[in-house]
Amino acid sequence: MNDANPPAGSPVSIGLENCLGSPPPILSGARFGLLANQASVDRRFRYAHDLLSRAFPGRLKALFSPQHGFHGEDQDNMIETPHGFHRRLGVPVHSLYAESRRPTAESLAGLDCLVVDLQDVGTRVYTFVWTLSYCLEACAERGIPVVVLDRPNPLGGQRAEGPRLETAYASFVGRAAVPMAHALTLGEMARYLNESMQIDARVEVVPMTGWRRAMTWRDAGRPWIPPSPNLPRLEGVEVYPGMVLVEGTHLSEGRGTTTPFEIVGAPFVDPNALVDALRRWDLPGVVHRPLAFRPTFQKWRDRACGGVFLHVVDPPAFRPCRSAIVLLGCVRRLWPEAFAWLPPPYEYETEKMPIDVLSGGPGLREGVDAGLTPTILDRLTALDEDAWWSEVEPYLLYP
């Protein structure tokens, strides 16, 4: 089978496959590095580093890994990954989630270009986008081109949601004024950030073929490979743009269970009381099921927790940010003495509250503390979609 063609049952050929089928001229004779992880696979589950090493013998000189490590085995929030060495390929593995989050001059030495093949999840706070931004900056400083092998946004390419980041709250979970759910692919985001952040790197994207903006991951007909340890299921990805906000509280977001981000709770939560409160709000597309769970690590480790499980029953109608803010507001109102915002540090931010860097400003925390109302909720989730699409339109690769 030609690697440029999509597999049977799949309408989409990703950037990696298109690069192998028709290599871009920039890779001709180039010594290159590759930023990738265990989700960087083709349709046959073959790793990008193996495929590119075979396709360009002797040209792959270094590997780079994002947060969670090259094999995706490390946990979140400043659990750093050491540098390593890939024995079979005989190349170093430079961790970009270690003492530095950006490539060093030493790690880029001798490279003619840097190839990036990462599976993003379409959410501002997912750090892969910002690792890419640091790579663009480091490569721009040294005149090294960046080649992005594009992959689908699993949430689709049409729906943006949630407030844009206030630049005063920039951090490793957001370095530009991007909505929480941004609807761009990683290739489109690279083009947008390169211009909007005035990085001025040379960026080339190997686009997908067959992908349309209306497609979700299921429409693309490809199996889900976890890009990080706490997004093992596509269902978790669907709720992630909202439920990631729980990281800024003392509530468990389900880490230490088999369904992280799909459940939320704490020992003080009465599941049925929480479900009753949630039903009073207009939250289309989702059903909240009361449950009990016991995390095996992180928040409330080995403690029995009450909470809810989020079942997305109508993905086009579901609004993850809106639903998560309502959930936080209900818990805050029902258990005001027990509910608490998590203090810093969080993802290398040591002063600002984690919820503020996650949500993109202090508004969410202040609105929930004031007593969430429909008016406050509308303000917290407001996004001028026309302005966002107008801003990113020049960088879109798929109409």
PANURO-584233 format. One line per 5 residues: their letters; for each residue x, y, z of C-alpha. Coordinates in steps of 0.2 Angstrom, whole numbers, padded with zeros to 4 digits. Example, Ala and Ser with C-alpha at 12.3 -4.5 7.8 and 13.67 -1.06 7.14 Angstrom:
! PANURO-584233
as = 0062 -0022 0039  0068 -0005 0036
! end
This chain:
! PANURO-584233
mndan = 0000 0000 0000  0007 0017 -0005  0009 0027 0011  0002 0043 0003  -0016 0034 0002
ppags = -0028 0033 0016  -0032 0015 0023  -0048 0006 0019  -0062 0014 0029  -0052 0030 0032
pvsig = -0055 0046 0022  -0039 0054 0029  -0021 0053 0025  -0011 0062 0039  0005 0073 0036
lencl = 0017 0059 0041  0009 0047 0028  0010 0061 0015  0028 0066 0019  0033 0047 0016
gsppp = 0023 0046 0000  0029 0063 -0007  0044 0070 0003  0045 0089 0004  0060 0096 -0005
ilsga = 0066 0104 0011  0070 0086 0018  0081 0082 0003  0098 0078 0010  0094 0087 0026
rfgll = 0100 0081 0043  0085 0083 0054  0078 0081 0072  0061 0074 0076  0049 0080 0090
anqas = 0037 0066 0093  0030 0053 0105  0021 0037 0106  0006 0044 0098  0016 0048 0082
vdrrf = 0011 0033 0072  0004 0030 0055  -0011 0020 0050  -0002 0003 0053  0003 0009 0071
ryahd = 0021 0011 0065  0031 0025 0074  0036 0041 0065  0054 0039 0071  0056 0022 0063
llsra = 0047 0027 0047  0057 0043 0044  0073 0035 0049  0070 0021 0036  0064 0034 0023
fpgrl = 0079 0045 0025  0094 0034 0030  0107 0042 0041  0098 0059 0041  0088 0058 0058
kalfs = 0101 0065 0070  0091 0068 0086  0074 0065 0094  0064 0077 0105  0050 0073 0117
pqhgf = 0036 0084 0124  0028 0084 0141  0025 0066 0148  0041 0059 0139  0045 0051 0122
hgedq = 0035 0036 0127  0021 0046 0136  0024 0037 0153  0027 0052 0165  0013 0061 0174
dnmie = 0008 0079 0174  0013 0096 0182  0031 0097 0183  0035 0079 0183  0050 0081 0172
tphgf = 0057 0068 0160  0076 0066 0159  0086 0066 0143  0090 0049 0135  0097 0040 0121
hrrlg = 0088 0029 0108  0099 0014 0107  0092 0006 0091  0093 0022 0081  0109 0028 0089
vpvhs = 0102 0046 0092  0100 0057 0108  0082 0060 0115  0081 0078 0121  0067 0081 0133
lyaes = 0058 0097 0131  0050 0095 0148  0066 0095 0159  0077 0109 0165  0071 0119 0150
rrpta = 0055 0118 0140  0064 0124 0124  0077 0116 0113  0095 0122 0117  0108 0127 0105
eslag = 0117 0111 0109  0102 0100 0105  0100 0109 0088  0118 0109 0084  0121 0101 0067
ldclv = 0103 0100 0062  0097 0107 0045  0078 0107 0050  0067 0101 0064  0052 0090 0060
vdlqd = 0037 0090 0072  0024 0076 0072  0013 0077 0088  -0005 0073 0091  -0013 0089 0098
vgtrv = -0031 0088 0107  -0037 0105 0101  -0037 0114 0119  -0027 0129 0123  -0020 0122 0139
ytfvw = -0013 0106 0132  0006 0110 0132  0011 0102 0115  0006 0118 0106  0017 0129 0117
tlsyc = 0032 0117 0116  0030 0119 0097  0030 0138 0100  0047 0137 0109  0053 0126 0095
leaca = 0049 0139 0083  0057 0152 0093  0073 0142 0095  0074 0137 0077  0071 0155 0071
ergip = 0086 0161 0081  0097 0149 0072  0089 0149 0055  0083 0131 0056  0067 0128 0046
vvvld = 0052 0119 0055  0042 0105 0046  0025 0101 0054  0017 0085 0049  -0001 0089 0052
rpnpl = -0014 0078 0061  -0033 0080 0064  -0040 0091 0078  -0050 0077 0087  -0063 0090 0092
ggqra = -0065 0095 0074  -0061 0111 0065  -0077 0121 0066  -0081 0125 0085  -0071 0137 0095
egprl = -0077 0139 0113  -0071 0148 0129  -0063 0164 0133  -0047 0169 0125  -0032 0170 0136
etaya = -0028 0187 0144  -0009 0189 0140  -0005 0195 0158  -0009 0177 0162  0003 0169 0149
sfvgr = 0011 0153 0155  0016 0136 0149  -0002 0132 0147  -0005 0147 0136  0007 0159 0128
aavpm = -0005 0168 0116  -0023 0175 0116  -0031 0158 0110  -0048 0152 0115  -0049 0136 0126
ahalt = -0056 0126 0112  -0047 0133 0096  -0053 0122 0082  -0036 0123 0073  -0024 0109 0068
lgema = -0006 0109 0074  0000 0114 0057  -0013 0129 0057  -0008 0133 0074  0011 0134 0070
rylne = 0007 0146 0055  -0004 0157 0066  0008 0158 0081  0023 0161 0070  0015 0177 0064
smqid = 0004 0182 0079  0019 0180 0091  0031 0188 0078  0043 0173 0079  0047 0174 0060
arvev = 0053 0156 0059  0053 0147 0042  0038 0135 0044  0032 0122 0032  0017 0111 0035
vpmtg = 0014 0094 0026  -0005 0095 0026  -0017 0081 0028  -0028 0075 0013  -0046 0070 0015
wrram = -0048 0080 0031  -0062 0093 0032  -0066 0105 0046  -0083 0096 0050  -0074 0080 0054
twrda = -0072 0074 0072  -0059 0060 0076  -0073 0047 0073  -0076 0054 0056  -0058 0052 0052
grpwi = -0059 0034 0054  -0043 0032 0064  -0039 0023 0080  -0036 0034 0095  -0018 0033 0102
ppspn = -0016 0042 0119  -0004 0057 0117  -0003 0058 0136  -0006 0046 0150  -0022 0054 0156
lprle = -0031 0055 0139  -0032 0036 0136  -0050 0038 0129  -0057 0049 0115  -0072 0052 0127
gvevy = -0059 0060 0139  -0053 0071 0125  -0071 0077 0121  -0074 0084 0139  -0056 0090 0141
pgmvl = -0058 0108 0136  -0069 0110 0151  -0064 0097 0163  -0046 0102 0163  -0051 0117 0173
vegth = -0054 0105 0188  -0035 0104 0189  -0036 0121 0197  -0046 0115 0212  -0045 0102 0226
lsegr = -0058 0091 0217  -0051 0076 0208  -0052 0076 0189  -0051 0057 0189  -0032 0055 0189
gtttp = -0029 0039 0197  -0044 0031 0189  -0046 0023 0172  -0057 0037 0165  -0048 0054 0169
feivg = -0057 0070 0165  -0073 0060 0163  -0076 0060 0181  -0075 0073 0195  -0077 0073 0214
apfvd = -0071 0073 0231  -0074 0064 0248  -0086 0079 0253  -0097 0078 0237  -0114 0070 0238
pnalv = -0116 0063 0221  -0135 0064 0220  -0136 0082 0227  -0123 0087 0214  -0133 0079 0200
dalrr = -0149 0088 0206  -0140 0104 0206  -0133 0102 0188  -0150 0097 0181  -0156 0115 0185
wdlpg = -0145 0122 0172  -0147 0121 0153  -0132 0110 0148  -0136 0101 0132  -0127 0086 0125
vvhrp = -0121 0079 0142  -0129 0067 0155  -0121 0068 0173  -0122 0051 0182  -0119 0050 0200
lafrp = -0105 0039 0206  -0092 0034 0219  -0073 0032 0215  -0057 0030 0223  -0041 0037 0215
tfqkw = -0025 0027 0216  -0014 0042 0215  -0014 0061 0215  -0028 0071 0223  -0038 0061 0236
rdrac = -0027 0046 0234  -0035 0030 0241  -0050 0040 0248  -0068 0036 0243  -0075 0051 0233
ggvfl = -0092 0055 0228  -0095 0064 0211  -0102 0063 0194  -0097 0054 0177  -0100 0065 0161
hvvdp = -0108 0055 0147  -0107 0066 0131  -0123 0060 0122  -0124 0074 0108  -0106 0080 0104
pafrp = -0112 0094 0092  -0123 0101 0106  -0111 0099 0120  -0101 0114 0127  -0087 0107 0138
crsai = -0081 0124 0145  -0099 0129 0149  -0103 0113 0157  -0087 0112 0168  -0089 0130 0174
vllgc = -0107 0126 0180  -0101 0110 0188  -0088 0120 0198  -0101 0133 0202  -0113 0120 0209
vrrlw = -0099 0112 0220  -0094 0129 0226  -0112 0133 0231  -0116 0116 0239  -0100 0114 0249
peafa = -0093 0131 0252  -0082 0127 0267  -0075 0111 0258  -0072 0118 0241  -0055 0126 0237
wlppp = -0045 0133 0223  -0028 0124 0222  -0013 0136 0226  0003 0138 0215  0014 0131 0209
yeyet = 0007 0125 0193  0016 0121 0177  0031 0132 0182  0020 0147 0187  0024 0150 0205
ekmpi = 0013 0166 0209  -0003 0166 0200  -0017 0154 0205  -0018 0138 0194  -0036 0141 0190
dvlsg = -0032 0158 0183  -0018 0152 0171  -0029 0138 0166  -0045 0148 0162  -0034 0163 0155
gpglr = -0038 0176 0168  -0046 0179 0186  -0063 0180 0179  -0069 0162 0181  -0062 0161 0199
egvda = -0070 0178 0204  -0087 0173 0195  -0088 0156 0204  -0084 0164 0221  -0097 0177 0218
gltpt = -0110 0164 0216  -0113 0158 0198  -0128 0165 0189  -0133 0163 0171  -0128 0180 0167
ildrl = -0111 0177 0175  -0109 0161 0165  -0113 0169 0149  -0099 0182 0152  -0087 0169 0157
talde = -0089 0159 0142  -0091 0173 0129  -0081 0172 0113  -0082 0183 0098  -0081 0168 0086
dawws = -0082 0180 0071  -0066 0189 0077  -0057 0173 0080  -0061 0165 0063  -0056 0182 0055
evepy = -0040 0182 0064  -0035 0164 0060  -0042 0163 0042  -0025 0167 0033  -0017 0152 0042
llyp = -0031 0139 0039  -0025 0124 0028  -0043 0116 0026  -0057 0127 0020
! end
